Amino acid sequence: MPKTITAGTSPKIILHSINGDLSIVGWESMDILVKGDEDEVHLEQHEEEVLLSCEGDLSLRVPKAASFQIKTIGGDASVRGVTGNIEIKEVHGDLSIRDAGSISVGAVHADFSLRGAKGNLYVKSAYGDVSIRDVEGDVVLDSVADDLALRGGRGNIKVNVGEDVVVYLDPKPDGEYSITAGDDILLVLKPDANATLTMQGDQIVVDWPGVKKEEEVTERTIVLGNGSARITLQAGGDVRVTNKADAGYSADEFGNFAGLDFDWSGFGERISRQVEQATARAAKHAEEAARRAARYARHAAHSGRGFVFDWNIGAKGASPAPQSSSEPVTEEERLMILKMLQEKKITAEEAERLFSALEGGK
């Protein structure tokens, strides 16, 4: 049911509840184009304020200067090219934002990816991996459950992350940066950085010309240049600081950044991890892989691929139970499963069960 309305160049759009996936794209037109099932979309307009809810998937084309207040999204959400303020209370799937203004998010229950924001970013809770690039304002992440990849922030930064953090930073004069991680931190700075670094971790490695190497230290403070920016790093694992942009070739090995659409090629090799931590995370990553595969299967079913899964995730991983199948395994599906196996997100046994499910249990 495509429907077009006009609410000015900078409408305020309030989304109460979207039970399916949400897609928002900013365009030059003053019109708002609403796409969704006619029986599922509910719309009200009061001059420049538009109220929407949808029992299924919803797609919107809006003026670029539109602002959003969004209560709940039941599936995944994608926002592109909207320069007004964006406030989101809760997203139950993945959240992807590109080229936006200021952003405030209450909770993302899967992965969050942001590239390009003119204002500030605030996230209260993110329960998956987070990838952030090119934010002109401040970045505040109260709680990230998994890994964080951050590059190009121009404002102050304060983040609290459950697992690994990789940060590529050009600190501004008198800037304040606080990074707390449950596991390892890799910080890459420009060679001419001016910063005072205060660091705590199981092991601290500073790979920097003119800075003396110290073995087996768990706390350290160093001054680079005039020391004007203040950087605090607190890690439950190791801390590594370097000015080498080509410090390695795969941040995927440093943390679980697969599937985040973030190019971290050229980053440092994986910082050593205690065996106990690696063992504990292996089971968790298998569950995350199963969740992502289940989401992929749901999208495939929506697009008419002809199969759906009933997933039961236990301590040993995922057990897919095929409900119906009418097509053989495609090359795309095989590559997806083999990629997860190669990245050790699933075991060989789990890969076999996935192939079996896609083939209808044959």
N, C-alpha and C positions, 0 to 999 in steps of 0.2 A: 504494500500500500504506500506508494510514494505520495507524499503530501508536501506542499510548499506554502510557507507563511512568511510574512515580513514583520520584523520587530525592531527595525533600526539597525544602525551600524555597529552598536555595541550592546546587544541584548544580554539580559541575565537569564540563564537557563538553569532551571532547578530540576534535577532528576531524582525522584523519590526512591524508586526501586526498579532496577533492571535485572530480571531473573536470568537472562542469558548473557551473551557477549555484547560488548559495546564498542562501536567504532565512531570516532569523531574526527572530522577533517575541517580545517579552516580554509575558506576560499574568499575571493574578492567580492563576490556577490553580497547584496544586502539580504537576500532570501535565506531562509532556513529550510533545508530539504530533509524531510523525515522519511526514513524507510524502515518498514517493519510490517508484521502481519496485522492486517486491519482489525482483527478481533483482539489483538494483544496490546495495541498501542492506545494509551489514554493521554490526551493533550488538552491543556487549557492555556489561554493567552490573556494576559492583562497588560495591554500596551507593549512595553519593551520587556516584560517578564513572561517567560514561557515555562509552564510546568508540564513535565512528562513522566510517565511511568510505562513499563513494558513487561509483559509476562514472558517474553522470549528475547530474541536478539534484536538489537536496535542499531541503526546506522544513521548518523547525522552529518550534514554539511552545513556549516555555520559561518557567519562573518568572522574574519580573523580576530577582531577585537572583542568577541563574545567572552563572557565570564561564566563559570560553572560552579554550582553547588550540587554535589552528587552524594547521595546517602549510601546506597548499597548497590553493588554490581555482583550478580551471582556467578558470572563466568569471567572471561578475560576482558581486558579493556585496552584500547589503543587510542591515543590522542595525538594529532599531528597539526602543527601550524596554528595553534590558538594562543594569542598573545595576552588575553585577559587572565585574571586570577582564576586558578583552578583549586577548588576545595573538594576533597574526596574523603568520605568517612570510612568506607570499607570496600575492598575488592577481594573476592574469594578466589580468583584466578590470578593470572599474570597481569602486570600493568606495564605498558610501554608508552612513553611520552617523548615526543620530538618537537623541538622548536616551540617552546611555550614561554609564558611569563613567570609569575610567582606560583609556587605549587605547595599545597599543604595536604598531607595524606595521614589518615588515622591508622589504617591497617591494610597491609597487602599480605594475603595468605600464601602467595607463591612468589615468583621472581618479579623484580622491579628493575626496569631499564629506563634511563633518562639520558637524552643527548640534546643539549642546547636549551638553556633557560635564561631569560633576561633578568629574572628577579631571584628571590630567595627560595630555598627548598627546605621543607620540614617534613620529616617522616617520623611518626611515633613508633610504629612497629612494622617490621618487614620479616616475614617468616621464611623466606627463601634467600636466594642470592640477589645481590644488588650491584648494578653497574651504572655509574654516573660519569658524565663527561660534559665539560664546557658549561658550567653554571657561573653566571656573572655575579650573583649575590652570595649570601651565606649558605652554608650547608649544615644542617643539624639533623642527625639521625639518632634518635633516642635508643633504638634497639633494632639491630639486624641479627637474625638468628644464625645465618650461615656466613657466606663470604662477601667481601666488598671489594670492588674495583673502582677506583676514583681517579679521574684525570682532568686537569684543566680548570679546577675551581679557582675563582678570582676573589672570592670573599673569605671570611673566616670559616673555619671548619671545626665541628665538634661531633664525633661519631663514636658509637659504642657497638662493637661487633662481636658476635659469639665465636667466630672462627677466624679465618685468615683475612688480612687486609693488604692490598697492593695499591699504593698511592704514587701518582706522578704529579709533583707539586712544584709550582713556581711561586714561592711565598712573596707576598707583598710587604713593603716596609710597615713595621709595627703590627703586622697581622698576627692572629692567634689561631693556633691549630692544635686540637686535642684529639688524639686517636687512641682508643682503647680496644684491644682485641683479645679474645679468649685464647687464640693460638698465635700465629706468626704475623709479623709486620715487615713488609718490604717497602721502603721509602726511597723514591728516585727523585733527586733534586737537580736543578740546573747547576753547572759548574760554578757560576758566579753568585750562587745563593747567599743571602745575608740572613743568618738565623742562629738562634740559640736553641740547641736541642737538649732536652732532658729525657732520658730513656731508662726504662726498666724492662727486664725480661730474663728468660733463662740464660740466654747468651746474647751479647751485643757485638755486632760486627760493623765497623765503620770503614768502608772502602773509599777513602778520600785522600787525594794528594796532600801531603803536609800534616795529616792527622796521624798521630802515633797509634799503632795497633796495640790493644790491650787484651790479654788472654783471660778467659774465665771471669769476666766481670758481669754482674747482674744489674748494676746501676752506673750510669755515666752521663756527664754533661759536657758538651763541646760547643764551641763558638765558631761559626763559619762567617767569614767576612766581618761586617760590623755588628752582626748578631741582632739586628733590629727585630726580625720576626721571632715569635716564640712558638716552638714546636714541642709538644709533649707526647711521648710515645710510651704506652704501657701495654705490655704483651704478656699473655700467659705462656707463650712459647718464646721464639727467638725474634730479635730485632736486627734488621740489616738496613744500613743507609749507604747509598752510593750515588755518584754523579754520572754513572755510565748508562746512557739510554739503551745501549745494547748489552745490558747486563745478563742477558740470556735469550732464550728463544721461545719459551712457553710458560706463560703465567698459568696455563691450565694445570701444570704440574705443581704450581705453588698453591693453588686453591681450586675450588670447583666452579670455574668460570665458563664451562661449556654451555652453549645455548643462549648466552647472554647478548649475542650480537655486538661484542665489544672486541676490538682488535688490540690485543696486548702483546702481539709479536714484538720481540726485542726486549722483553723483560728478563729479570734475573732468574737463575736456576732455583729450583725449589730449595728453600731453607730446610735444613735437617729437622726431622720431626721425631719425637719420642715414639717408640714402638707401641706403647700403650695407647697413645692418642690416635695413631694411624689405624689400629685395630678397631677402636671404638667408632671411628668415623666411617669405616668401610661399610658396616651394616646400614648406617644412616644414609649414605650415598646410594646404596642399592634401593632403599625405599624411595628416595627422591627420584631415581631413574624410573622406577615403576610408576610413580605419580605422573611424571612427564609423559611416559608412554601411554598411560591411561588417558591423559588429556589429548594427546595426538589422536588416539583411537576415537575419542568423542568427536573431535573436529572432522575426522574422516567420515564417521557415520553421518554427521550433519550434512556433509557435502555429497552424500549419496554413494559412498564407497561400498555399503552393503554389509558392514559387520560392526558389532559392538562387543565390548568386553564387560564382564562382571569381575571386578578386581577385589581380591582379598589380600591385604598386606599384613603379614605377620612378622615375627622376629627373624624369619629366615628369608624375607623378601616377598616377592609378588607371586601369586598363583592365579593366572588368568583362566577364566572359565568361558569358553566360547559359547555364545548364544546362537549365533547364526553366521553363515559364511556362504557367499555365492561366487567369490572371485579368488584366484590364486594369489599368492604373495607377490606383490609388485617389487620392482628393483628398488624403488624409493623406500619401501618398508624394510627390505633386507638391509639396505645401507644404514638406515636409522638404528636397527638392532645391532648390527656389527660395529657401528661407531660407539654405541653405549658399552658394548663388550670390550672394545679396544681401550676405551677410557676407564675401564674397570668400574663402571657404574652398576653393572650387572655381572653375575657369574655365568659361566658357560651353560650351567643347568638352567638358569633363568632365561637365557637366550633361546635355548631349545624349547622351553615352554611357550615363549612368545611366538616363535615360528609355528609351533603346533596350534596355538590359538588362532593365528592369522589364517592358517589352512583349515580351520574348522575342526581341529582336534584329530586330523588324520595322521 
